[in-house]
Amino acid sequence: MNLKALWRARLALKYIFFEMLPSFLMGAVVFIFILLMFQAIRLTEFVLAHGVNFTTILQIMTYLTVGFLPIILPMSLLFSVLLTYGRLSNDSEIVSLKSIGISDKTLYTPAIILAALTCIVSAQTAFYLAPWGNRQFEVLVSRMSQIKASATIRAGVFSEGFFDLVVYANEVDAKTGILKKVFIYDERNNSSPLTIIAQEGEIIENQKANLNMKARSSILRLRDGNIHKTQDETYTRIDFLSYDINLFDPIQFYEKQKAVQSLTLPELNKKIAEKTDKKEDQLRLEAEYHRRWAIAFACMVFALVGVSLGMVSNKRSARSSGLVLSIGIIIAYWLMYVTFEGFARNGTLPPAVAIWSPNVVFLLFAYFSQKRAVN
């Protein structure tokens, strides 16, 4: 393939390229919908259990969609390429283009150009945008969990996970929020956990409390009780008439460690360079690093697979067969990816080898499929 051949075929290549764009966008919408459907139960839980409003649900869906983008883009590209080249093959347009001297390699060009552009966008989303979406999602879920926790203390039941406290109350007044005969185990400071017993307690929240962390504050005010503290074989008891426990600290909340998926590329590189003592954590970080590059490069792999399969004549509807075939390829790819990712995380294979193996396998599959299409 040379520039002269590309120039002669420029109108045909332009035609194929712009044929792929609508189906690429349609594929993105379809796969976003499918992935959100898998989250339907979780979203329903937010509505029923956390009592969140419609605006918050839209926020959650937005953050989830942003987090899905690095994998949605390669899937949409595969769907678009299969659909376009499948239709061209079924309508005998591929044969017509070849009859006027356009080679198979030249016909690959529009898909490769679109794949290169998608690869760049997918990489940027994987390195920066998706981690932002994942972080915003985990922050939002934590906020909702804490808002829910302040309303879920039940009489006669030990409530675990209540702002990292274990709380028990003999009586709970749902209207006033007053707790009677309160027992609290506070292990937020692992070196010196506290046991607190009080005759009465009350949860006091800022009237402006909502999902805006800066405007939110919450305390548990205890009355007429005592604090028991044991540290280094030393026992201390403190009696009090009134004692406030700060339940919510926005600064401390924002300093909580990010999940690996929420780390941007510079943050991920820094973590890897620090060489954590735990081998599992180090392997997980390295696997995540290679995963982001491999998923971005999967755009190029899927484009080659899509063209080689799409150029094989198919008597069924190009649209329906393209969707079914793309889903089948995606499932096969992800099953292989999950398997090899497990090998990377348990140290069976080096992370680089394990994470890139599915791409290598599918590149070989594309090569042999292209050979079959030519023959």
C-alpha positions as CSV (number, residue, x, y, z in Angstrom):
1,M,0.0,0.0,0.0
2,N,1.4,3.4,-1.0
3,L,0.3,7.0,-0.9
4,K,-0.5,7.0,-4.6
5,A,-2.9,4.1,-4.3
6,L,-4.5,5.8,-1.3
7,W,-4.9,9.1,-3.2
8,R,-6.6,7.3,-6.1
9,A,-9.0,5.5,-3.7
10,R,-9.6,8.6,-1.6
11,L,-13.3,8.9,-2.5
12,A,-14.0,5.2,-1.7
13,L,-12.0,5.4,1.6
14,K,-13.9,8.6,2.6
15,Y,-17.2,6.9,1.8
16,I,-16.3,3.9,4.0
17,F,-14.9,6.1,6.8
18,F,-18.1,8.2,7.1
19,E,-20.2,5.0,6.8
20,M,-18.6,3.8,10.1
21,L,-19.2,7.0,12.1
22,P,-23.0,6.7,12.6
23,S,-22.8,3.0,13.6
24,F,-19.9,3.8,15.9
25,L,-22.0,6.3,17.8
26,M,-25.0,4.0,17.8
27,G,-22.8,1.2,19.1
28,A,-21.6,3.5,21.9
29,V,-25.2,4.2,23.0
30,V,-26.1,0.5,22.8
31,F,-23.2,-0.7,24.9
32,I,-23.7,2.1,27.4
33,F,-27.3,1.0,27.8
34,I,-26.2,-2.7,28.1
35,L,-23.6,-1.9,30.8
36,L,-26.0,0.3,32.7
37,M,-28.6,-2.4,32.6
38,F,-26.1,-4.6,34.5
39,Q,-26.1,-1.9,37.2
40,A,-29.9,-1.7,37.4
41,I,-30.1,-3.7,40.7
42,R,-27.4,-1.4,42.2
43,L,-29.2,1.7,41.0
44,T,-32.5,0.4,42.4
45,E,-30.8,-0.2,45.8
46,F,-29.7,3.4,45.8
47,V,-33.3,4.6,45.3
48,L,-35.0,2.2,47.8
49,A,-32.3,1.9,50.5
50,H,-30.6,5.2,50.3
51,G,-33.6,7.3,49.3
52,V,-31.6,9.3,46.8
53,N,-33.4,11.6,44.4
54,F,-33.5,11.5,40.6
55,T,-30.7,14.1,40.2
56,T,-28.3,12.0,42.2
57,I,-29.2,8.9,40.2
58,L,-28.3,10.9,37.0
59,Q,-25.0,11.8,38.6
60,I,-24.4,8.1,39.4
61,M,-25.2,7.1,35.8
62,T,-22.9,9.8,34.5
63,Y,-20.0,8.7,36.6
64,L,-20.6,5.0,35.7
65,T,-20.7,5.9,32.0
66,V,-17.4,7.9,32.3
67,G,-15.8,5.0,34.0
68,F,-17.0,2.6,31.3
69,L,-15.7,4.7,28.4
70,P,-12.3,3.0,28.0
71,I,-14.0,-0.3,27.3
72,I,-17.1,1.1,25.5
73,L,-15.0,2.8,22.8
74,P,-13.2,-0.5,21.6
75,M,-16.5,-2.3,21.7
76,S,-18.3,0.4,19.7
77,L,-15.5,0.4,17.1
78,L,-15.7,-3.4,16.7
79,F,-19.5,-3.1,16.2
80,S,-19.1,-0.2,13.7
81,V,-16.4,-2.0,11.6
82,L,-18.3,-5.3,11.5
83,L,-21.5,-3.6,10.6
84,T,-20.0,-1.4,7.8
85,Y,-17.7,-3.9,6.2
86,G,-20.4,-6.6,6.5
87,R,-22.9,-4.5,4.7
88,L,-20.3,-3.6,2.0
89,S,-19.6,-7.3,1.5
90,N,-23.3,-8.3,1.5
91,D,-24.1,-5.6,-1.1
92,S,-21.1,-6.7,-3.2
93,E,-19.5,-3.3,-2.9
94,I,-16.3,-4.9,-1.7
95,V,-16.2,-6.9,-4.9
96,S,-16.9,-3.7,-7.0
97,L,-14.1,-1.8,-5.2
98,K,-11.6,-4.6,-5.8
99,S,-12.6,-4.7,-9.5
100,I,-11.5,-1.1,-10.0
101,G,-8.0,-1.9,-8.6
102,I,-8.5,-1.1,-4.8
103,S,-6.5,-3.7,-2.9
104,D,-7.5,-5.4,0.4
105,K,-4.8,-3.4,2.3
106,T,-6.2,-0.2,1.0
107,L,-9.7,-1.2,2.1
108,Y,-8.3,-1.6,5.6
109,T,-7.2,2.0,5.8
110,P,-10.5,3.7,6.9
111,A,-10.9,1.2,9.8
112,I,-7.2,1.7,10.8
113,I,-7.6,5.5,10.8
114,L,-10.8,5.3,12.9
115,A,-9.1,2.8,15.2
116,A,-6.1,5.1,15.7
117,L,-8.3,8.0,16.6
118,T,-10.4,5.9,18.9
119,C,-7.2,4.4,20.4
120,I,-5.9,7.9,21.4
121,V,-9.3,8.9,22.9
122,S,-9.6,5.6,24.7
123,A,-6.1,6.0,26.2
124,Q,-6.8,9.5,27.4
125,T,-10.1,8.4,29.0
126,A,-8.4,5.4,30.6
127,F,-5.5,7.5,32.0
128,Y,-7.4,10.5,33.3
129,L,-11.2,10.7,32.6
130,A,-12.2,7.2,33.8
131,P,-10.2,7.5,37.0
132,W,-12.0,10.8,37.7
133,G,-15.4,9.2,37.1
134,N,-14.5,6.2,39.3
135,R,-13.3,8.5,42.1
136,Q,-16.5,10.6,41.9
137,F,-18.6,7.5,42.0
138,E,-16.9,6.0,45.0
139,V,-17.1,9.4,46.8
140,L,-20.8,9.8,46.0
141,V,-21.6,6.2,47.2
142,S,-19.7,6.8,50.4
143,R,-21.6,10.0,51.1
144,M,-24.9,8.3,50.5
145,S,-23.9,5.4,52.8
146,Q,-23.1,7.8,55.6
147,I,-26.3,9.7,55.1
148,K,-28.2,6.4,55.3
149,A,-26.2,5.3,58.4
150,S,-27.5,8.1,60.5
151,A,-31.1,6.9,60.1
152,T,-30.6,3.2,60.4
153,I,-29.8,2.6,64.1
154,R,-32.3,0.1,65.4
155,A,-33.2,-0.5,69.0
156,G,-31.6,-3.7,70.4
157,V,-29.4,-4.2,67.4
158,F,-25.6,-3.7,67.0
159,S,-25.2,-1.3,64.1
160,E,-21.8,-1.9,62.4
161,G,-20.3,0.4,59.8
162,F,-21.9,3.4,61.4
163,F,-19.2,6.0,60.6
164,D,-16.6,3.2,61.5
165,L,-18.3,2.8,64.9
166,V,-20.3,-0.1,66.4
167,V,-23.4,1.3,68.1
168,Y,-26.0,-0.3,70.3
169,A,-29.0,1.4,71.9
170,N,-31.8,-0.1,74.0
171,E,-34.3,2.4,72.7
172,V,-34.5,4.6,69.6
173,D,-37.0,7.5,69.1
174,A,-37.4,7.7,65.3
175,K,-39.0,11.2,65.5
176,T,-36.5,12.9,67.7
177,G,-33.4,10.8,67.0
178,I,-32.9,10.3,70.8
179,L,-31.0,7.1,71.8
180,K,-31.4,5.5,75.3
181,K,-28.9,3.3,77.1
182,V,-26.1,3.7,74.4
183,F,-23.1,1.5,74.0
184,I,-20.4,2.5,71.4
185,Y,-17.2,0.8,70.4
186,D,-14.9,3.3,68.6
187,E,-12.0,1.7,66.8
188,R,-11.1,4.5,64.4
189,N,-7.8,4.8,66.2
190,N,-6.5,1.2,66.1
191,S,-3.8,1.8,68.7
192,S,-6.3,2.9,71.4
193,P,-9.9,1.9,70.7
194,L,-12.6,3.4,73.0
195,T,-15.6,1.8,74.7
196,I,-18.2,4.4,75.5
197,I,-21.4,3.9,77.6
198,A,-24.0,6.7,78.0
199,Q,-27.5,7.0,79.3
200,E,-28.6,9.1,76.3
201,G,-27.4,10.0,72.9
202,E,-28.6,12.2,70.0
203,I,-27.5,12.5,66.4
204,I,-27.2,16.2,65.4
205,E,-26.8,17.0,61.7
206,N,-26.3,20.3,60.0
207,Q,-29.6,21.5,58.7
208,K,-27.9,22.0,55.3
209,A,-26.7,18.4,55.3
210,N,-26.8,16.9,51.8
211,L,-24.4,15.3,49.4
212,N,-22.3,18.5,49.4
213,M,-19.4,17.5,51.7
214,K,-18.3,21.1,52.4
215,A,-21.7,22.0,53.8
216,R,-22.2,18.8,55.8
217,S,-21.4,18.1,59.5
218,S,-22.7,15.5,61.9
219,I,-22.0,14.8,65.6
220,L,-23.3,12.2,68.1
221,R,-23.9,14.0,71.4
222,L,-23.8,11.7,74.4
223,R,-25.0,12.6,77.9
224,D,-24.2,11.2,81.4
225,G,-21.8,8.4,80.6
226,N,-18.2,7.3,80.7
227,I,-15.3,6.4,78.4
228,H,-13.1,3.3,78.8
229,K,-9.7,3.3,77.2
230,T,-7.0,0.6,77.2
231,Q,-3.6,1.3,75.8
232,D,-0.3,-0.4,76.5
233,E,-1.7,-2.3,79.5
234,T,-3.0,1.0,80.9
235,Y,-6.7,1.3,81.7
236,T,-8.3,4.8,81.8
237,R,-11.9,5.7,82.7
238,I,-13.3,9.1,82.1
239,D,-16.8,10.2,83.3
240,F,-18.7,12.9,81.4
241,L,-21.9,14.9,81.5
242,S,-21.8,15.7,77.8
243,Y,-19.5,14.3,75.1
244,D,-19.5,14.9,71.3
245,I,-18.3,12.4,68.7
246,N,-17.5,14.0,65.4
247,L,-19.1,11.5,62.9
248,F,-18.2,13.3,59.7
249,D,-14.9,14.9,58.8
250,P,-14.9,16.2,55.2
251,I,-11.1,16.7,55.2
252,Q,-10.5,13.2,56.4
253,F,-13.0,11.9,53.9
254,Y,-11.2,13.4,50.9
255,E,-7.9,12.1,52.2
256,K,-9.1,8.5,52.0
257,Q,-7.0,6.4,49.8
258,K,-8.1,6.1,46.2
259,A,-9.0,2.7,44.7
260,V,-6.5,1.5,42.1
261,Q,-9.1,2.2,39.3
262,S,-9.3,5.8,40.5
263,L,-5.6,6.6,40.1
264,T,-4.6,8.7,37.1
265,L,-1.6,7.6,35.1
266,P,0.9,9.8,37.0
267,E,-0.5,8.6,40.3
268,L,-0.3,5.0,39.1
269,N,3.3,5.4,38.0
270,K,4.2,6.9,41.3
271,K,2.6,4.1,43.2
272,I,4.4,1.5,41.1
273,A,7.8,3.3,41.6
274,E,7.3,3.3,45.4
275,K,7.5,-0.6,45.4
276,T,5.0,-1.6,48.1
277,D,6.0,-4.3,50.5
278,K,2.9,-6.4,49.6
279,K,3.6,-8.4,46.4
280,E,-0.1,-8.7,45.7
281,D,-0.5,-4.9,45.7
282,Q,2.5,-4.4,43.5
283,L,1.2,-7.0,41.0
284,R,-2.2,-5.4,41.0
285,L,-0.8,-1.9,40.3
286,E,1.4,-3.3,37.5
287,A,-1.6,-5.2,36.0
288,E,-3.7,-2.0,36.2
289,Y,-1.0,-0.1,34.3
290,H,-0.8,-2.6,31.5
291,R,-4.5,-3.0,31.4
292,R,-5.1,0.6,30.5
293,W,-2.6,0.5,27.6
294,A,-3.8,-2.9,26.5
295,I,-7.5,-1.8,26.4
296,A,-6.6,1.3,24.4
297,F,-4.6,-0.8,21.9
298,A,-7.5,-3.2,21.7
299,C,-9.2,-0.6,19.4
300,M,-6.6,-1.4,16.8
301,V,-7.0,-5.2,17.4
302,F,-10.8,-5.0,17.1
303,A,-10.6,-3.0,13.9
304,L,-8.5,-5.6,12.2
305,V,-10.7,-8.4,13.5
306,G,-13.8,-6.5,12.4
307,V,-12.5,-5.9,8.9
308,S,-11.3,-9.4,8.3
309,L,-14.6,-10.9,9.5
310,G,-16.8,-8.2,7.9
311,M,-15.3,-8.8,4.5
312,V,-16.5,-12.5,4.6
313,S,-19.9,-12.7,2.8
314,N,-22.8,-13.3,5.1
315,K,-26.4,-13.9,4.0
316,R,-28.0,-12.7,7.1
317,S,-28.9,-9.1,7.9
318,A,-25.7,-7.2,8.2
319,R,-27.0,-5.1,11.1
320,S,-28.2,-8.1,13.3
321,S,-25.3,-10.3,12.4
322,G,-22.8,-7.4,13.1
323,L,-24.3,-6.9,16.6
324,V,-24.4,-10.6,17.5
325,L,-20.9,-11.2,16.1
326,S,-19.4,-8.2,17.9
327,I,-21.0,-9.3,21.2
328,G,-19.6,-12.8,20.7
329,I,-16.1,-11.5,20.1
330,I,-16.3,-9.1,23.0
331,I,-17.4,-11.9,25.4
332,A,-14.6,-14.2,24.1
333,Y,-12.1,-11.4,24.5
334,W,-13.2,-10.5,28.1
335,L,-13.3,-14.1,29.2
336,M,-9.7,-14.5,28.0
337,Y,-8.8,-11.2,29.6
338,V,-10.3,-12.0,33.0
339,T,-8.5,-15.4,33.0
340,F,-5.1,-13.8,32.2
341,E,-5.6,-11.0,34.6
342,G,-6.0,-13.6,37.3
343,F,-2.7,-15.0,36.2
344,A,-1.1,-11.6,36.5
345,R,-2.5,-10.9,40.0
346,N,-1.5,-14.2,41.5
347,G,2.0,-14.0,40.0
348,T,1.6,-17.0,37.7
349,L,2.6,-14.8,34.7
350,P,4.3,-11.4,34.6
351,P,1.6,-8.7,34.4
352,A,2.9,-7.4,31.0
353,V,2.7,-10.9,29.5
354,A,-0.6,-11.8,31.0
355,I,-2.5,-8.5,30.2
356,W,-1.2,-8.3,26.6
357,S,-1.9,-12.0,25.8
358,P,-5.5,-11.5,24.7
359,N,-4.4,-8.8,22.2
360,V,-1.8,-11.0,20.8
361,V,-4.2,-13.9,20.4
362,F,-6.8,-11.8,18.7
363,L,-4.2,-10.2,16.4
364,L,-3.3,-13.7,15.2
365,F,-7.0,-14.5,14.8
366,A,-7.4,-11.3,12.7
367,Y,-4.4,-12.4,10.5
368,F,-5.8,-15.8,9.8
369,S,-9.3,-14.5,9.2
370,Q,-7.9,-12.0,6.7
371,K,-6.1,-14.8,4.9
372,R,-9.3,-16.7,4.7
373,A,-11.2,-13.7,3.4
374,V,-8.6,-13.1,0.7
375,N,-8.6,-16.8,-0.4
